[in-house]
Amino acid sequence: MYQIANFLATVIEVYSYAIIVYILMSWFPNARETKIGQFLANICEPYLEPFRRFIPPIGMIDISPIVALLVLRFATAGVYGLVDMVIRGL
């Protein structure tokens, strides 16, 4: 059971890194138009879009990706908590 939790946590961590790289690409001109930028846009934008709808930018700064990353961190903690509950039989 812990192997499944570790696998899910690893997938969430890799996805978090993909989001971070995608966000950092916005700092470089035309970086998002590359093949890698388009690939990251295809996998990151569907997740980031709902956060952008509900969290307005503060001036020129879009804080919705920070909230999205925090949600992923809470999801990781939730996966481990769920596994602990299942193993302990609660």
GUFI-922274 format. One line per field, with one value per residue: residue in three letters; x, y, z of N, C-alpha, C in turn. Coordinates in steps of 0.1 Angstrom, whole numbers, padded with zeros to 4 digits. Example, Ala and Ser with C-alpha at 12.3 -4.5 7.8 and 13.67 -1.06 7.14 Angstrom:
2
rest = [ALA_SER]
n_u = [0132_0128]
n_v = [-0057_-0022]
n_w = [0078_0071]
ca_u = [0123_0137]
ca_v = [-0045_-0011]
ca_w = [0078_0071]
c_u = [0132_0129]
c_v = [-0033_0000]
c_w = [0078_0079]
//
This chain:
90
rest = [MET_TYR_GLN_ILE_ALA_ASN_PHE_LEU_ALA_THR_VAL_ILE_GLU_VAL_TYR_SER_TYR_ALA_ILE_ILE_VAL_TYR_ILE_LEU_MET_SER_TRP_PHE_PRO_ASN_ALA_ARG_GLU_THR_LYS_ILE_GLY_GLN_PHE_LEU_ALA_ASN_ILE_CYS_GLU_PRO_TYR_LEU_GLU_PRO_PHE_ARG_ARG_PHE_ILE_PRO_PRO_ILE_GLY_MET_ILE_ASP_ILE_SER_PRO_ILE_VAL_ALA_LEU_LEU_VAL_LEU_ARG_PHE_ALA_THR_ALA_GLY_VAL_TYR_GLY_LEU_VAL_ASP_MET_VAL_ILE_ARG_GLY_LEU]
n_u = [0008_0020_0037_0021_0012_0037_0043_0022_0028_0052_0045_0029_0048_0066_0048_0044_0070_0070_0050_0063_0085_0071_0060_0083_0092_0077_0091_0110_0115_0095_0098_0077_0067_0082_0087_0089_0077_0051_0043_0044_0025_0002_-0001_-0001_-0018_-0046_-0049_-0041_-0059_-0086_-0078_-0069_-0093_-0106_-0089_-0078_-0052_-0026_-0019_0006_0013_0006_-0008_-0020_-0007_0009_-0010_-0021_0001_0003_-0021_-0015_0006_-0009_-0025_-0007_0000_-0025_-0028_-0009_-0020_-0045_-0036_-0024_-0047_-0062_-0044_-0043_-0069_-0089]
n_v = [-0012_0012_0015_0022_0047_0060_0060_0076_0100_0106_0110_0133_0150_0152_0164_0188_0199_0202_0222_0243_0247_0254_0278_0293_0295_0316_0339_0341_0352_0340_0313_0297_0290_0270_0235_0221_0240_0241_0215_0214_0234_0220_0200_0214_0237_0228_0222_0245_0264_0265_0276_0301_0312_0318_0331_0362_0381_0399_0429_0428_0403_0369_0349_0325_0300_0295_0288_0266_0249_0245_0232_0208_0199_0195_0175_0154_0150_0142_0118_0101_0103_0090_0064_0057_0056_0035_0014_0012_0007_0024]
n_w = [0000_0007_-0014_-0035_-0025_-0024_-0051_-0062_-0048_-0060_-0086_-0083_-0074_-0096_-0114_-0101_-0104_-0132_-0135_-0122_-0139_-0162_-0153_-0149_-0175_-0185_-0180_-0199_-0232_-0258_-0249_-0243_-0267_-0278_-0285_-0260_-0243_-0254_-0249_-0221_-0216_-0225_-0205_-0181_-0182_-0182_-0155_-0141_-0150_-0137_-0112_-0120_-0128_-0104_-0087_-0088_-0105_-0088_-0093_-0115_-0110_-0110_-0088_-0087_-0096_-0074_-0054_-0067_-0066_-0038_-0033_-0046_-0029_-0005_-0014_-0017_0010_0018_0005_0018_0044_0039_0032_0057_0073_0061_0065_0092_0098_0103]
ca_u = [0000_0029_0043_0011_0013_0049_0042_0013_0035_0062_0038_0025_0060_0070_0039_0047_0082_0065_0043_0073_0093_0062_0059_0096_0093_0071_0101_0119_0107_0092_0101_0065_0064_0090_0080_0088_0068_0038_0040_0041_0012_-0008_-0003_-0002_-0029_-0059_-0049_-0040_-0071_-0096_-0073_-0069_-0106_-0111_-0079_-0073_-0038_-0024_-0011_0012_0017_-0004_-0005_-0028_0001_0013_-0021_-0022_0012_0000_-0031_-0008_0013_-0019_-0029_0004_-0002_-0038_-0026_-0003_-0030_-0054_-0030_-0023_-0061_-0065_-0036_-0047_-0082_-0098]
ca_v = [0000_0024_0016_0030_0061_0066_0062_0088_0112_0109_0116_0146_0158_0155_0173_0201_0204_0206_0235_0253_0250_0261_0292_0300_0298_0329_0349_0341_0355_0329_0300_0289_0286_0259_0222_0218_0249_0236_0202_0218_0241_0210_0193_0223_0247_0223_0222_0259_0272_0267_0285_0314_0318_0322_0339_0373_0385_0410_0438_0420_0390_0358_0340_0312_0288_0292_0281_0253_0240_0242_0221_0195_0195_0190_0162_0144_0147_0135_0104_0094_0101_0080_0051_0054_0053_0022_0004_0011_0002_0035]
ca_w = [0000_0008_-0027_-0043_-0020_-0029_-0066_-0064_-0044_-0070_-0098_-0080_-0073_-0110_-0120_-0095_-0111_-0145_-0133_-0118_-0151_-0170_-0148_-0151_-0189_-0188_-0178_-0210_-0244_-0267_-0244_-0243_-0281_-0282_-0283_-0246_-0238_-0258_-0241_-0207_-0216_-0227_-0193_-0170_-0183_-0177_-0140_-0136_-0155_-0126_-0102_-0126_-0128_-0091_-0080_-0097_-0104_-0079_-0102_-0127_-0105_-0110_-0076_-0088_-0096_-0060_-0048_-0073_-0060_-0024_-0034_-0049_-0016_0004_-0020_-0013_0024_0019_0000_0029_0054_0036_0034_0071_0078_0056_0071_0106_0098_0109]
c_u = [0009_0035_0034_0012_0026_0049_0033_0020_0046_0056_0034_0037_0066_0061_0041_0059_0078_0058_0053_0081_0084_0061_0072_0098_0086_0080_0110_0111_0107_0096_0089_0061_0072_0082_0078_0077_0053_0034_0036_0028_0000_-0011_-0005_-0015_-0042_-0060_-0049_-0052_-0081_-0091_-0072_-0083_-0111_-0101_-0074_-0059_-0037_-0014_-0007_0015_0005_0000_-0012_-0019_0006_0002_-0023_-0011_0009_-0011_-0025_0000_0003_-0024_-0019_0002_-0015_-0036_-0019_-0012_-0040_-0049_-0028_-0037_-0065_-0057_-0040_-0061_-0092_-0109]
c_v = [0013_0026_0025_0045_0068_0069_0075_0101_0116_0115_0130_0155_0162_0165_0187_0207_0209_0220_0246_0257_0258_0276_0300_0303_0311_0340_0351_0343_0343_0315_0291_0284_0275_0246_0218_0227_0245_0224_0205_0225_0231_0203_0202_0232_0241_0224_0236_0267_0275_0277_0299_0321_0324_0331_0350_0376_0398_0419_0430_0406_0380_0349_0327_0300_0285_0284_0267_0244_0236_0231_0208_0190_0189_0176_0151_0140_0139_0120_0096_0093_0091_0066_0047_0050_0039_0011_0002_0007_0012_0038]
c_w = [0000_-0006_-0036_-0038_-0025_-0044_-0069_-0059_-0054_-0082_-0095_-0079_-0087_-0116_-0114_-0101_-0125_-0145_-0130_-0131_-0161_-0166_-0151_-0166_-0193_-0186_-0190_-0223_-0253_-0262_-0244_-0257_-0286_-0280_-0268_-0240_-0241_-0251_-0227_-0206_-0217_-0214_-0181_-0170_-0178_-0162_-0135_-0140_-0144_-0115_-0107_-0127_-0115_-0083_-0090_-0095_-0095_-0087_-0114_-0122_-0104_-0099_-0077_-0089_-0082_-0053_-0053_-0068_-0046_-0024_-0037_-0036_-0006_-0001_-0016_0002_0026_0015_0011_0041_0052_0037_0048_0077_0073_0063_0085_0108_0104_0100]
//
